[in-house]
Every structure is written in structure tokens, then in C-alpha cells.
Amino acid sequence: MSLLYLDEFCKKSSLPSSACSRILISYKFTSGKIATARRILQKELAASSLKGRYCIVAVGSYGRYEASIESDLDIYIIYGKSVSKETIKAVRRVIKAMTKAANIKMSKGFKSISIEEMHKNIGGKNDTNPLITNRILFLLESECLYGQHFYSSAYRKILKKYLNDFLKFGKQAPRFLLSDIIRYYRTICVDYEFKITEKNKDWAIRNIKLRFSRKGLYFGGIAILLNSMNKRDADKYDYIYKNLRLPFADKISHILLEQQKTREHANILSLYADFLAAISEKDTRHHLKKLHKSDRDKDKKFHSLEKMAKDFNDSLRELLNNGSWGGKNYIDLLVL
């Protein structure tokens, strides 16, 4: 994936060059690792008789193009009806071998997901938290490592289901997809509380990621959908398809350039660049993982990141308040 807007934004805005460089460091590192992963997977799966029936997808920091040497690779295998369990197991073995060859940390587990499972029952009683998460991450932060044709087809299939009425009747907001992105974000906020209280997992690093990368993912998604309201009805689908998966920095760059607000809201990306720098440091990650919640009030490193997170949140709210969203009140679209 290419960055479409960041370079122009860096030239026209008040964003410090150091912030632009920090964002590009993460992007270039991720791009290099993804290129290596693709090359290995294409070679190892060249003889597969099931080409075009499944895809291998990166999500998480690799899907957002924000990875560092400290990042784990989160993988989805998305498959069609004719792919057997044996095939999935074989593909898993190839992926594990690829991560070793590419010197990429592998997350503890990766998911195998049926495209039909992702596409059906959106909002129904069988639409579980994991299904919501898989579907929204696929739409907002996925990057294909293998099986581009299947990936593109699956992506369009799910996106069109969300946007069917929006495209059919025109003059409407994309409420279906907006609502599910909001539901996803609220779900992970509740899930965070469950994990740190019931499962006793590391709280500090989860807290900071929730307030930056997870919030950025959420905000970037709704901002693109809100900005689509400024487009002609005939152009809305293509606009959303082109921009919904972009990295957070590119989404924000695009919206600020298009709405001619490059000066007053550049601090959004400055704060996000500072977060990327901090979370890429091994010592910072180790410190946050070991920090006890009872020590949060006296921990200077956490306090500094918490202050950044509050400023980031305020900056996003200011953009919502000052942005142009097709003549509609964003409160009506996001809350009421």
C-alpha cells in the first residue's frame, strides 16, 4: 500500500519534519517486511491447487503500516467454501516458516475465517464479538499478503453489504457501517476492562494502545465515512473503497488537505508520531508491561503518555467540531 497523501501534507502543513520522519520510519519498516512476506508466500504456495480460494491477510500494526521490530504479526486466513481444514493447516505451517525466514515476530495465534461467516448475520444473534472484530479490522486495517484476487473480492463483498442502502437511495449517511465501527470500538473498550480486571493482563500498554492506535483506527474509519458525505452520490462508494483502509496518518492527511485545515489540526499527527516513537522503543514497552496499576499515579513515563493521549483525544474532537461533513451534524450521525 502506498501513502497517497502524507507527503503533500508534510509539505503544506505545520507538522514538524521530525513527526513526518517518524511516521515514515514505521511505514518503511512495515513495507519492507510485507514485501519479504509476500515474496516468500508466493514462492512457497506457488504449487497450490486452491489459488483464488483463500487469502492471507495482515492486521494489527502490520496492517496499519505502523510496525516496528517490537511488533507481532497478526494474521487472518480468509477462505471460501471449498477449502478444507487440511489445507488451512498446511497454510498455517507455511506462514510460520515465513515469519522465521523474514525475521518477523509471530503473534501467539492467528485466525482462520470463512468469508461466509464474515458476511452473514451482521448484527444478528450469531454476530459475536470476535466476528465483529474480524470484520471491522478486515475493512479498516488489513493488508493482503497472498491471494489478492480473493482478498479484493471478499473486501468488496462485505463493504457493499454495509453500503447497499447508502448506495441505492443516495442522500443518506452510511449509518450501517458507521454504527458497526462504533459498536466495534465500544466493544474493545469493554473488552479492555474485562482483560485487565478478570484476566489480570498487562493494563498499561493496553491502555495507551487503546487511546492511540485503537482510537486512531476508529476515528480514521468514521472520518472517511463522514467525509464521503461531501461527495456526489455516484462517487461515494469508490471514495470509501479507496480510502477506508489507508493508514491513520494518510487518512488524516487526506481529510485535512481536502478540507483545507492543514494548519490548525496538524497536532493530531504530531501526537500520533510521538506515540509511534514511544511504542517502538523496547524499554518503553517493557516498562509499560511491568507497570502495576497501583503505581500509575507516580510513574512519570505513563503520565507523559497519558497526557499525550488526552491531547490526542482533544485534537480529534476539535476536528470533528470544525470539519465539514456534508452539511450534517456529526452528533446526529454518531450518537443520535
N, C-alpha and C positions, 0 to 999 in steps of 0.2 A: 504494500500500500504506500502510495506517495503522499507526502504532505502537500496539500493543494494551496493552502492559504497562509501558513505561518511565516514564510519568507517575506511576503509582501507586508504582512502585519508588522514584522520586526522593523522593516524599513520606514513604515509610515506612522508608527505609534511611539509612545514614550517608554515602551518596555526596554529596560536595561539590556545591553548586549550580553551581559553575563547570564541573564534569565533565558534569552534565546539560545545561548550556547548550552545551557544545562538541559533544556528540553531536547535539543538536537543530539546531545550525548546519549540520552535514553533511546531516542528514535534510531540512531545509527547502530547502537549496540543490538537493539532488538532486530532491526532489519538484517544485520549480518547473521545472527543466529537463525532467523527464519529462513533465510536463503540457504543456509547449510542444511537445515532440517528438510526443506523441500527437495534439495538435491539428493540427499540420502534416501528419502522415502520414494522418490521417483525411481531410483535405481533398484531398490530392494523389492518394490512392488510392481516392477515393470512386467513381470510374467503373470500377474494376477488375471484370472478369468472373469473377475467381477468389477472391472473398471466401469465407472459410471454408475455404480450402485451404492456407493458409500463415499464419505469424505472424512478427512481427519482435520480437526479444527483446533486452533489455539485460542483460549480465552484467558481472562486474568490479565496480568501485567504484560504478557507477550501479545495478547490480543489487542491491548490498548497501545502498544508500542511504547511502553514505559518501563521495560525490564532493565535489570542490572545483573551483575554477576551474582548477586544475592537472591535473585528471583527464582521461584519454581515455575516450571512449565505445566500449566493446566490444559488437559486435552479432552476433547469430545470426539468420539467416533459416532457419526450420524449415518444411519443406514436405512435402506429400503427393505421391502418385504422379502426379497429373495436371498438375503444374506444370512447365513447360518451362524450358530453360536461358535462353531469350529473356526469359521473364517474370522470372526471377531477376536477369538483367542490368538490366532496366528498374527493378526494385525497388531494386537497388543504387544506381542513379542518383538515384532519389527520396530515398534515405537520405542520400546525400552532400549533396544540395541542402538537405535538412532540417537537417543539422548546421551548415551555413553560416548558414542563416536563424535557427537557435536559438542561435548563438554557442557551440557545443559542439565541443571538440576531438575529432577522429575518430582512432581507433587506425589503425595502418598497414594493417591488413587486417581484414576481417570474414568470417565463415564462413557458408556455405550448407550446411545439413544435412538430409538426408532423415529423416523421423520413423521410417521402417522401419529405416534404418541405425542409429539410436539405440536402437531397441527390440530388434533381433535380436542374437544372438551375444554376449549379455552373459556375459563370462567365457570365450568361445570363442577359437579360434586367430586369428580375424579381429578380435578386440576390441583394437584398437591403443591406444596412449597418448592420441592425440588424441580417439578415440571415448570413452574413459573420462572424460577431462577434460570434453568437451562434455556428456556425460550427467550427470555429478555437478554441474557448475556449473548446468545447467538445473534440477536438483532443489533445489539449496541456495541459489542466489543470483540467479535470473532474475526479470526484471520485464517483462511484456508491454507493448510499445509500440503494437502493431497486431495485430488478429486474435485477440481474446480468446477466442472460442469454440474456435478451432482450438488455441490455446495450452492452454486448460483441458483439452480432450480429450486432447491429447498428454501433458500432465503426469500426468493420472490413469492413462493407459495404461502409462506407464513405471513410475510408483510402484506400481501394482497388480502388475506383473510381479515387482518386487522383494519385495512383501509377500504374495504369493499363499499360500505355505505358512504364513506367520506368521498370516494371517487365517483360513485354512482349519482349522488344527488347534488354535489357541489355546494358551495357557500356554507359548508359545515366545518366544524373543527374536528380533528382526528381524535375524538373523545375515547374511542375504544382502546387505541394504543396508548394514549395519554394515561388513561385510567390504569392500564396494566403495568406501565412503567412506575406509576405512583405506588401501586399495590406492591410491586417488587421491592421498591425502596423501603416502604414501611415494613415489609416482611423481614428484610435483612436487619433493620433496626431492632425489631423484636427478637430476631434470632441472635443478634449480638448479646442482648441481655440474658437470654437463655444460656448461651455458651459460657459466659463469664460467671454466672451465678449457679447454674445447675451442673455444668460440666467442668467448672473450675479451670477454664482455659485462659491463656495469656490475654489480659484485658487491655494493656496499654497500647500495644502495637495494633490491635484490632480497633481500638478507639480512634487512633489517628488515621488509620486507613479508611475507616467508615466516614470520617469527617473530611477526607480529601478525595481519595481515588473513587470510593463508592458514591460519595455525593457528586463528584465531578461526572461520573458515568450517568447518574440520574439526571443531573441538571443539563448536561450536554444533550441527552436524548429529548427531554421536554423542550429545550430551547430550539432545537431543529424543528420539532413539530409545531411549536408556536410560530416560528419564523416562516413555516410553509404557508401560513395564513396570509402572508404578504404576496404570494404567488398567484398567477392565474390558475383556475381550476385544471386546465389542460396540462399544466406543468408541475402540479403538486406531487404526483407520485414519483416522477423522475427525480425531482429535487430531494425528496425524502430518501429514496433509494441511494442516491449519490452521496448523501452527507450523513446519514444516520450512524454509520459505522466509523466515521472518522475519529482519530484520537481527540481527546478532550481539547488539547491546545489548538488543534486545527478547527474544531467546531467553533470555539470561542473566537478565534481569529477571523473566521469567515463571517460570523454574525456581526462582530464589531466593525469590520470593514464594510459590509453591506449596509449597515445602519449608520455608518459614519460616526462611530463612537470610539475611535481608536485611542483617543487621549484620556477620556475620563474613566475608562474601565480597564486600562492596561494592567492595573494592580492585580486583577484576577489571575493572570498568567504569571506575574512576578511571584505571587504567593505560591502558586502551584509549582513553579520551578524550584522554589526553596524547599517545598515538600519532597519533590523528586530527589533533590540533592541529599536531604536528610535521610530518607528511607533507603537510599542506595548505599549508605555507609554501614559497614559491618558492625562497628562499635555501637552505633545508634540503635540498630535493630536488636542487638544483643542486650543493650541496656533496657529497652522497652519490654522485651520478652521477660526479663528478670524482675522488672519493677512490680512491687506489691502495691495493691490499690490503697492500702493504708498509708503508703509513703508518698502519694501523689502530691499532697499539698506542699511538701518540702523539696520536691525534685525539680531542679532548675531546667533540665533538658525537656521534661514533659511539659512544664509550664510554658516554655518557649514555643513548643509545637502546638500546645493548646491555644495560646494567644494567636498564632498564625491561623489556626483553624477557625477561630471566631472571626478574625478579619476576613478570611476567605468567604465565610458564610454571609457576612455583611455585604461584601462586594458582589456576590451573586444576587442577593436581594435587591441591591441598587440597580443592577442590570435589568432585572425583571420589572422594577418600577419605572425605569427610564426607557425601556425598549418599546419598539413598535411591533405589535402582534396582530396585524390585520384589522386594526380598529376594534379589537375585542379586549375586554378586561381579563387579564390572565387569572385573576382571582376566581372569576366565574368558571374558567376552564379547568383550573387545578383544584379548586376547593368545593365550589357550589354545584 
